[in-house]
């Protein structure tokens, strides 16, 4: 059985993560999504509403991409792409 203090700490950490993610996701979907993906710059309100939960959960990765200045989606890495021709 998990101690109550540990459970409360885990809940606080998850709540903090989601709070930061929610605070990040709104400006991301409005202004910064188009910076990372040129196609997203022309997205509709419905598109922005759809990416809001994902941006809230994946905010650390999106922050890193924004800080690095990535301007296009990353190249997919699969076994077929890595295979020598």
URWO-V337833 format. One record per pair of residues at least 24 apart in sequence whose ideal C-beta (glycine too) atoms are under 10 Angstrom apart, sorted by sequence separation. I is the first residue (numbers start at 1). J is the second residue. If there is no record, write none. Layout:
i/j
I/J
I/J
This chain:
i/j
28/52
29/54
25/51
26/52
28/54
29/55
36/62
25/52
28/55
29/56
25/53
27/55
28/56
37/65
25/54
26/55
33/62
36/65
22/52
25/55
26/56
28/58
32/62
35/65
36/66
22/53
24/55
25/56
28/59
32/63
35/66
21/53
24/56
25/57
21/54
22/55
23/56
25/58
32/65
36/69
37/70
38/71
39/72
40/73
21/55
22/56
24/58
25/59
28/62
32/66
35/69
36/70
37/71
38/72
39/73
21/56
22/57
24/59
28/63
35/70
36/71
37/72
38/73
20/56
21/57
23/59
24/60
35/71
36/72
37/73
19/56
21/58
22/59
25/62
36/73
18/56
21/59
24/62
28/66
36/74
17/56
18/57
20/59
21/60
24/63
17/57
20/60
18/59
21/62
17/59
24/66
17/60
20/63
